[in-house]
Amino acid sequence: MTEQNESRPRLSKRRRENSPAGTKKRREVWVTVEEEAALVARAEREKVTVPNLLISTALSEHSESPTERRAIAAELMSLHNLLARSSNNINQLARQANATGEFPAEAREALKHIRTVAMRIDDAIDGLM
């Protein structure tokens, strides 16, 4: 594994990382058969364990689930890649404009694309709040 891959968090983690101090408290939760079935089904959908689901849901300040957080992270990574590619295109268009003294027609489309990406970023940020 490369250093770059080691520094990235895995998005499909089923269990939490071990705490340096170890387990501090143990809590028992009594549930009905129906509640247990619902917990197991949701944990499978979210691709986490039932204890992880209970803890992350109870302690989250927002109402998003682990799957929603992974989707938001994936969307933000996608937006990051779009911005990187777009900035490269804008750089190339600026070089062409400086060399020829003319504003390239492709620049209008590139700027439209940048505005679209900026709107997606605004939407992603609104989704976090």
C-alpha positions in Angstrom: 0.0 0.0 0.0 1.3 3.5 -0.8 1.7 6.3 1.6 -1.2 8.2 -0.1 -3.6 5.2 0.3 -2.6 4.8 4.0 -3.5 8.4 4.8 -7.0 8.2 3.3 -9.8 6.9 5.5 -11.7 3.9 4.2 -15.2 4.7 3.3 -16.6 1.2 3.8 -15.6 0.6 7.4 -17.8 -1.9 9.2 -16.4 -1.4 12.7 -14.8 1.5 14.5 -11.1 1.7 15.1 -9.9 0.6 18.5 -9.7 3.3 21.2 -6.2 3.8 22.5 -7.6 3.6 26.1 -9.7 0.5 25.4 -13.4 0.0 26.2 -14.5 2.2 29.1 -18.2 1.3 29.6 -20.5 -1.5 28.5 -24.2 -0.8 28.0 -26.9 -3.4 27.5 -29.9 -2.5 25.4 -33.0 -4.6 25.5 -35.1 -4.7 22.3 -38.1 -6.5 21.0 -37.8 -9.1 18.2 -39.2 -6.5 15.8 -36.8 -3.8 16.9 -33.8 -6.2 16.6 -34.9 -7.1 13.1 -35.2 -3.4 12.2 -31.8 -2.7 13.7 -30.1 -5.6 11.8 -31.7 -4.6 8.5 -30.7 -1.0 8.8 -27.2 -1.9 9.9 -26.8 -4.1 6.8 -28.1 -1.3 4.6 -25.7 1.1 6.2 -22.9 -1.5 6.0 -22.0 -1.1 9.7 -22.5 -3.2 12.8 -25.5 -2.8 15.0 -23.5 -1.3 17.9 -21.7 1.1 15.5 -25.1 2.1 14.1 -26.5 2.7 17.6 -23.5 4.8 18.7 -23.1 6.8 15.5 -26.8 7.6 15.4 -27.1 8.5 19.1 -24.0 10.6 19.2 -24.3 12.4 15.8 -25.3 16.0 16.1 -26.9 15.8 12.6 -29.4 13.2 11.5 -27.3 11.7 8.6 -26.5 8.0 8.7 -23.1 6.5 8.0 -24.2 5.8 4.4 -25.2 9.4 3.9 -21.9 10.6 5.3 -20.0 8.3 2.9 -22.2 9.7 0.0 -21.3 13.2 1.0 -17.6 12.4 1.2 -17.8 10.7 -2.2 -19.6 13.8 -3.6 -17.0 16.1 -2.2 -14.1 14.0 -3.6 -15.9 14.1 -7.0 -16.2 17.9 -6.8 -12.5 18.1 -5.9 -11.6 16.1 -9.0 -13.9 18.3 -11.1 -12.3 21.5 -9.8 -8.8 20.1 -10.5 -9.6 19.2 -14.1 -11.5 22.5 -14.6 -8.6 24.6 -13.3 -6.3 22.8 -15.7 -8.6 23.7 -18.6 -8.9 27.3 -17.5 -5.1 27.5 -17.3 -4.7 26.2 -20.8 -7.3 28.7 -22.1 -5.5 31.6 -20.3 -2.2 30.6 -21.9 -3.9 30.5 -25.4 -5.5 33.9 -24.8 -2.2 35.4 -23.6 -0.4 34.0 -26.6 -2.9 35.0 -29.3 -4.5 38.0 -27.7 -7.9 36.6 -28.4 -10.5 35.2 -25.9 -11.1 31.5 -27.0 -14.7 30.5 -27.7 -14.1 27.3 -25.5 -13.6 29.6 -22.6 -17.3 30.4 -22.4 -18.1 26.7 -22.0 -15.4 26.2 -19.5 -16.7 29.1 -17.4 -20.3 27.6 -17.6 -18.8 24.4 -16.3 -17.1 26.1 -13.4 -20.4 27.8 -12.5 -22.1 24.4 -12.5 -19.4 22.9 -10.3 -19.6 25.9 -7.9 -23.4 25.4 -7.6 -22.8 21.7 -6.8 -20.4 22.7 -4.1 -23.0 25.1 -2.7 -25.6 22.3 -2.7 -23.1 19.9 -1.0 -22.4 22.4 1.7 -26.1 23.1 2.2 -26.6 19.3 2.6 -24.0 19.3 5.4 -25.9 22.0 7.4 
